[in-house]
Amino acid sequence: MSTNCMGPNRVTYRAYVNFLYKNLNHVIIDVRTEEDYKYKRIVGSVWIPIYDMMREAERLYAKDMIIFLYCETGAKSKVASTLLVSMGYTQVYDLGAIQNWRGEFERI
């Protein structure tokens, strides 16, 4: 999986699981509100709201880090993915809406 010059790739849960068999070094970022993140989130995800994405991504992650993003409906994760690609991140994947996730969830 790799991004192309057109922007980030939208990937399914199944594609993500297949990716896990080959790679472990990645991050899943939730770009929803803090309240949504605390209520229900993907196990192991980190919270970076979309309005902090530019600053926090550059502070926390190398440009070649494998990054998966998700949100409530898929709209914010698409915007955040496109933003990261425009910033030079080369391995950005959009998981879309949280309701499409078939894995485990956790609550704070």
N, C-alpha and C positions, 0 to 999 in steps of 0.2 A: 504494500500500500504506500502510495506517495501522492503528494499534492501535485497538481499541474498548474500551468500558468493561468488557467481560467479561474482558479480559486480552490477552496478546500473541498474535500470529498465528503459526501454524506454517506455514512456507513450504518449498517444494521447491527443489531445485537449479535447476530450470528457471525458477522464478519469480525466484530470485536473479539468474540470468543476464539475464533480461529487465529486471530492475531496473537492472543495470549499464549498459545501453544508454542509460538516462535520467539516472542519477546516479552520480557517482564519490565523493562525500564521504560515507563511511560507515566503520564498523569491524566486523571479525569477531572475536568473542571466544571463545576456547576456555576452558571452565570445568572441564576435566578435571584430573587430577593433573599435576604437573610432569614426571614420568617419561613419561606418555602423550604430553604435548605435545612433549617432546624426541624421542620415538621417531617420531611421525608427526603432522603438523599441516597444516591448510589453508594454502596459500601466502598470505602477507600477514596471517595472523591474529596476534592478540596473546593472551598467556596471563594470565588473571585467574582464579584458583581461586574456586570458588563461595563459600568461606568469607571471601574478601576483597572480594566484589562490592560491598557497600554502600559501604565506605570508598573503594575504588579508582575506582568509577564516578563518584562525586561529585567526586573529585579530578581526574579526567581528562576527563570528558565533560559537555558541556552537555545540558540536559534535552531539547533537540530534536535531538540527534545521532541519526543513523540507526545502529542497533545490531543486528547479527546475532549470535546465540549458537549454539554447538554443544557436544556432549559425546560420550561413548562410546555411550550407549544412547538418549539423548533425555530421560531423567529429570531430570538436573541442569540441562540447558539450559531445560527447562520451568520448573523452580523459579526459576532465575536470571532468566528473562524475566518471570515473574510478580512477582518482587521488584522489578525495575527499573520495571515499570509502576506498582507500588504507591508507588514513590519519586517518581513524577511524570514519568518518561521517556515520551515520546509516540510514539516511532517504534522499537519493539522488535519484532524478528522472530526466531523460534525455528527454526533450521535442523534441529534434532533430532540424530539420530545421525550420527557421522562416516562410517559405512559407506554412508550414502545420498548422500554427496558424489560427484559425477561429474567434478569438476575436478581440478586438480593438487594434489599434496602435496609437502611438503619435510620434511627432518629436520635437526636441529641437530647 
